[in-house]
Amino acid sequence: MKIKSLISVLIASQWAIFCIAQSNQTDTLITKGTSTHMYLNIAIPKGEVRILSSDVCGKSYARIVSPDASLQPQLVEDKQGNISYTITFRDEGPAAAPRQAPPANARMADMRPKAVVPAHLQHFQQQLVNFDAFYGKAGDYSTEFRADPSLSTELFVNVGSGGSALDLSGLNLYKVTVNSAFSDIKIAYSKPNLCVMQKMDVHAVRANIEMRNIELARAELISVQNDMGETHLILGNNELPGSTIYLSSGSGNCYISIHKDHPTKVVIRKGFFARVNVRGNFEIMDKNAFGNLALTRHEGKYTTIICNMDFGKIYIQETRN
């Protein structure tokens, strides 16, 4: 029977600390005959989120800062062998009592689950970390998740306000969804995704979006919607073309940088009040589309960028490094 791992992290307004270790994982790629999958959900109304690879096959780490020492994570296994790791937070609304300063050791509190963990799941250990120097000022709400690169993962991130830095290099991401209200989104790659990604969906209401070396995501479809903010898309010199990228901008400028050796076709759909500025060696293919010289020399796959804009400017430039 194939085993499917399910890890769910639910965050409302405060934070906790946990470390998740998967057993029987020795290779970067999934072992033949074993199916492991992770659903990673991170939602925070205000704070900072950072995600990157753990670089250790079989282990995932989450570092979460909270002034609340009473949080109790839960570890559950269903009849099918799916494992769910959940952290539930109180939603402190307007009627909540004023927050008092936590004790000096609040962030090093004992976070062991109340329920007895089965023996075969005791490799899910708590790792308490001193966060005095971690990701912002002491007392800030912030989290860092280091994902297991050997696990096929679906990632869901929701941030209200604050910031998010997602270094998704070398992970095994099957699907990515990032939603932001007022939090800037930064997604970067330095190493390719270990599997072909089905879809990456990024949406911001009023924030800036930056996506660097996004071709390394190996995504079949990338959808980026920015209602009120600037969007920066950077395609590097990596031989991984083939994605279809939809950029939709409401009232912010859109900056697209394309390496001269990355075969790319760009389609522009703009409103009356939108303007386009193109710099580099691009050839007009039809009324609303053009391609770079690498596209004309390339007979295989190429990246397609479809840019929709109502108000603002679209800047497209060719880069050489």
C-alpha positions in Angstrom: 0.0 0.0 0.0 1.3 3.4 -0.9 1.6 5.7 2.1 0.5 9.3 1.8 1.7 11.9 4.3 -0.5 14.8 5.1 1.0 17.7 7.1 -1.3 20.7 7.7 -0.2 23.9 9.5 -3.0 26.2 10.3 -2.1 29.7 11.6 -4.5 32.4 12.5 -2.7 35.1 14.4 0.0 33.5 16.6 2.8 31.1 16.3 4.4 27.8 17.6 7.4 25.7 17.1 7.6 22.3 15.6 9.9 20.0 13.7 8.7 17.2 11.4 10.9 14.3 10.4 9.8 11.7 7.8 11.2 8.2 8.2 12.5 5.9 5.5 13.6 8.7 3.3 17.2 8.4 2.1 17.1 9.8 -1.4 16.3 13.3 -2.8 13.8 11.7 -5.1 10.9 9.7 -3.8 11.8 6.0 -3.3 10.3 3.6 -5.8 7.2 1.9 -4.4 6.6 4.6 -1.7 4.2 7.5 -2.2 4.5 10.3 0.2 2.7 13.6 -0.1 2.4 16.7 2.0 -0.3 19.4 2.2 1.4 22.5 3.8 -1.0 25.3 4.7 0.2 28.5 6.3 -2.2 31.4 6.9 -1.4 34.5 9.0 -3.3 37.8 9.1 -0.2 39.8 10.1 3.4 38.8 10.1 6.3 37.4 8.1 6.7 34.1 6.3 9.8 32.5 5.0 9.9 29.1 3.2 12.9 27.2 1.9 14.3 23.7 1.6 15.6 21.8 4.6 18.2 20.3 2.4 17.7 17.1 4.4 15.7 14.3 2.9 13.2 13.0 5.4 13.0 16.1 7.5 10.9 19.2 7.6 11.3 22.0 10.1 8.9 24.8 11.2 10.1 27.7 13.4 7.3 29.8 14.6 7.5 32.7 17.1 4.6 33.2 19.5 4.2 35.0 22.9 1.5 32.4 23.7 3.0 29.4 25.6 -0.2 27.5 25.8 -0.4 26.3 22.2 -0.7 22.6 21.8 -0.1 20.9 18.4 -1.9 17.7 17.4 -0.6 14.7 15.6 -3.2 12.5 14.0 -3.0 9.4 11.8 -6.1 8.2 9.9 -6.9 4.6 8.9 -5.3 5.0 5.5 -2.0 6.0 7.1 -2.3 9.7 6.3 -0.6 11.8 8.9 -2.0 15.2 9.8 0.1 17.6 11.9 -2.1 20.6 12.9 -1.6 23.7 15.0 -4.8 25.6 16.0 -4.6 29.2 17.1 -7.0 31.5 18.9 -8.4 34.3 16.8 -7.9 37.4 18.9 -10.7 39.6 17.9 -11.7 43.1 19.2 -13.1 41.6 22.3 -10.0 39.7 23.2 -8.2 40.7 26.4 -5.1 42.9 26.0 -2.0 40.9 25.4 0.4 40.9 28.2 4.2 40.7 27.8 5.2 37.0 27.7 7.7 35.6 30.1 11.3 35.6 29.1 11.1 31.9 28.2 7.8 31.9 26.5 9.2 31.1 23.1 11.0 28.1 24.6 7.9 26.6 26.1 7.1 22.9 26.1 5.0 22.3 22.9 4.4 18.6 23.3 0.9 17.4 22.2 -1.6 16.5 24.9 -2.5 13.2 23.2 -0.1 10.2 23.4 1.8 9.8 20.1 1.9 6.3 18.8 5.4 4.7 19.0 5.8 4.4 15.2 5.2 8.2 14.9 7.5 9.3 17.6 10.0 10.4 15.0 7.9 13.5 14.8 9.8 15.4 17.4 9.6 18.9 18.8 12.7 21.1 18.2 12.7 24.2 20.4 14.7 27.0 18.9 15.9 30.2 20.4 14.5 32.9 18.2 16.1 36.0 19.7 18.0 36.5 16.4 15.4 35.1 14.1 13.7 37.0 11.3 12.8 40.3 12.8 12.6 41.9 16.2 11.9 39.9 19.3 8.2 39.5 19.8 7.3 39.9 16.1 5.1 37.3 14.5 7.2 35.4 12.1 7.7 31.9 10.8 10.3 29.9 8.8 9.4 26.6 7.3 12.1 24.3 5.8 10.4 21.7 3.6 11.5 18.2 3.0 12.8 18.1 -0.6 11.9 14.4 -0.9 8.2 15.0 -0.3 5.8 15.8 -3.1 4.2 18.9 -1.7 1.2 21.2 -2.3 1.9 24.6 -0.8 -0.8 27.1 0.3 0.3 30.4 1.7 -2.1 33.2 2.8 -0.7 36.4 4.3 -2.7 39.5 5.3 0.0 42.1 5.9 3.7 41.9 6.6 6.0 40.1 4.2 6.8 36.8 2.5 10.1 35.5 1.1 9.7 32.1 -0.6 12.9 30.5 -1.8 11.5 27.4 -3.4 14.8 26.1 -4.9 15.2 22.4 -5.1 11.8 21.4 -3.6 9.3 18.9 -4.9 6.4 21.2 -5.3 3.4 19.9 -7.3 1.2 22.9 -6.8 1.7 26.4 -5.3 -0.9 28.9 -4.2 0.0 32.3 -2.6 -2.5 34.9 -1.6 -1.7 38.3 -0.1 -3.8 41.3 0.9 -1.1 43.9 1.7 2.0 41.7 2.1 4.8 41.9 -0.6 5.5 38.6 -2.2 9.0 37.5 -3.2 9.5 34.1 -4.9 12.9 33.1 -6.0 14.7 30.0 -7.5 18.4 29.1 -7.7 17.8 25.4 -8.4 15.0 23.7 -10.4 11.9 22.2 -8.9 12.4 18.4 -8.6 9.1 17.6 -10.4 7.0 19.2 -13.1 4.7 21.6 -11.3 1.1 21.6 -12.4 0.3 25.2 -11.5 1.5 28.2 -9.6 -1.1 30.7 -8.6 -0.1 34.1 -7.1 -2.6 36.8 -6.1 -2.1 40.2 -4.4 -4.7 42.8 -3.6 -2.4 45.7 -2.9 1.2 44.6 -2.7 4.3 44.2 -4.9 5.1 40.8 -6.4 8.6 39.8 -7.4 9.3 36.4 -9.1 13.0 35.7 -9.9 14.2 32.8 -12.2 10.7 31.6 -12.3 11.4 29.2 -15.2 13.1 27.0 -12.6 9.7 26.3 -11.1 9.1 24.0 -14.1 5.4 24.9 -13.9 3.1 24.1 -16.8 1.0 27.2 -15.9 1.8 30.3 -13.8 -1.0 32.7 -13.0 -0.1 36.1 -11.4 -2.8 38.6 -10.5 -1.9 41.9 -8.9 -4.8 44.2 -8.4 -3.0 47.3 -7.1 0.8 47.0 -7.0 4.0 46.5 -9.1 4.8 43.1 -10.6 8.4 42.1 -11.4 8.9 38.9 -13.5 12.5 37.7 -14.3 13.3 34.9 -16.6 16.9 33.7 -16.3 19.4 31.9 -18.5 18.1 28.4 -17.7 17.2 25.8 -20.3 13.8 25.1 -18.9 11.3 26.8 -21.2 7.8 25.6 -21.8 5.7 27.5 -19.2 2.6 29.5 -19.9 2.6 32.6 -17.7 -0.5 34.8 -17.3 0.1 38.2 -15.8 -2.9 40.3 -14.9 -2.3 43.8 -13.6 -5.0 46.2 -12.5 -3.4 49.6 -11.8 0.3 48.9 -11.2 3.2 48.8 -13.5 4.5 45.5 -14.8 8.3 44.8 -15.4 9.3 41.8 -17.4 13.0 40.9 -17.8 13.9 38.1 -20.2 17.3 36.6 -20.7 18.4 36.8 -24.4 18.9 33.1 -24.5 15.6 32.1 -23.1 13.1 31.5 -26.0 10.0 33.6 -25.1 6.9 34.8 -26.8 5.0 37.7 -25.3 1.4 38.5 -25.9 0.1 41.9 -24.8 -3.6 42.6 -24.1 -4.0 46.2 -22.8 -6.7 48.7 -22.1 -6.8 52.2 -23.6 -4.9 53.7 -20.6 -2.1 51.2 -20.6 1.3 51.7 -22.3 4.0 49.3 -23.5 7.8 50.0 -23.5 10.0 47.3 -25.2 13.8 47.3 -25.2 15.9 44.6 -26.8 16.0 42.4 -29.8 12.4 41.4 -30.2 10.6 40.7 -33.4 6.9 41.5 -34.0 5.0 38.3 -34.7 1.5 39.8 -35.1 -0.4 42.8 -33.9 -0.3 42.0 -30.2 2.6 39.5 -30.0 6.4 39.4 -30.4 9.3 37.1 -29.6 13.0 37.4 -28.9 15.7 36.1 -31.2 16.2 33.0 -29.1 12.6 32.1 -30.1 13.3 32.4 -33.8 16.4 30.1 -33.4 14.7 27.6 -31.2 12.6 24.7 -32.6 11.6 23.2 -29.3 9.6 24.4 -26.3 9.4 28.1 -25.4 7.9 30.2 -22.7 4.7 32.1 -23.4 3.9 35.3 -21.4 0.4 36.7 -21.7 0.1 40.1 -20.1 -3.2 41.8 -19.4 -3.2 45.4 -18.1 -5.9 48.0 -17.6 -4.0 51.0 -16.2 -0.2 51.5 -16.0 2.8 50.6 -18.1 4.4 47.4 -19.2 8.2 47.4 -19.4 9.8 44.6 -21.3 13.6 44.3 -21.5 16.2 41.9 -22.6 19.0 40.9 -20.2 22.4 39.3 -20.8 23.3 38.2 -17.3 
